[in-house]
Amino acid sequence: MATRKITVTVPEELVESIKERVHARGVSSYIAAAAAHQDAMDRLRELAERLEEEHGAVSDDEQRAALDRIAAIDDWHDQQRLRPGAAA
């Protein structure tokens, strides 16, 4: 992926906090990853808004069912990890 150098203004305390944890990766990589994450979240929000416009809002029951399904999948993964002979 091509890169471009830009100038951004960031509070000094934030820069120092980032420098304490990034070491060899560098501040630029850290900030690029944070920007990429925010861009992905913005795109997901836009998708959710488009889907809501097209299909209507998710009901409380639908949301609860989805969260229950996610919890069941998490439980299944936990059980698989704890199986004898399973890779850690």
N, C-alpha and C positions, 0 to 999 in steps of 0.2 A: 504494500500500500504506500502510495506517495505521501510524503509529509510536507508540511509548510510551517515555517517559523512565524509565530505571531507574538504579539506582546499582550500580556494580560496583567491586570492589577489585582493583587491578592493581599489580604491583610498580613502584616509581618508575622504575627503570632501563628497564623495558619501555615505559612511557609516554614517556619521553624519547627512546628509540630510534624509536618510532612518530612522534613529533612531528617528528623530523629528516627523515622521508621523506614525510609526507603533505601538508604545506603547505596549500593551499587546500581540499583535500578534508575535512580535519579528522579528529580522533581518533575521533569517533563513527562516521563513515562507515567508517573503517578497521576498527574493532572489529566493526561490524555485518557487514561483508563477511567477516571472519574467522569470526564466529559462524555465518553462513549457510553458509560452506564446511564447517565442522565438522558442522553439521546435515546437510548433503548426504552427507558421508562416513559419518555414523552411519546414515542411512537406507539407503545402499548396503550397509553391513555387515549391517544387519538383513535386507535382501533376500537377500544372499548366504547368510545363515544359514537363511532359510526355504527357499531353493532347494536347499540342501544337505540339509535335512531331508526335502524332498519327493523329490529325485532322486538323493541320495547325493553323496559327495565327488567332486570332479574328480580324475581320475587324473593321474599325472605325464605320461603320453603326451598326454592331452587338453590339459593346461596347456601343454606344449611346442608342440603343434600350434597352439594359440591365439596363443602368443607369436610363432611363426613367421609366422602370418598377419598379425599386427599389424606385424611387421618388413617384410613384403612390401608392405603398404599404405603404410608410411612411405617405403619405397624408391620406390614408384610416385609418391607426392606429390613427393618430391625430384626425380625425373626430370621431372615436369611443370613444376616451377618452373624447371628449367635449360633447358627447351626454348627454342629461338630464338623470339622473339616472345611468349613467355609473360609475363604480368604479374608484376612482382616483389612 
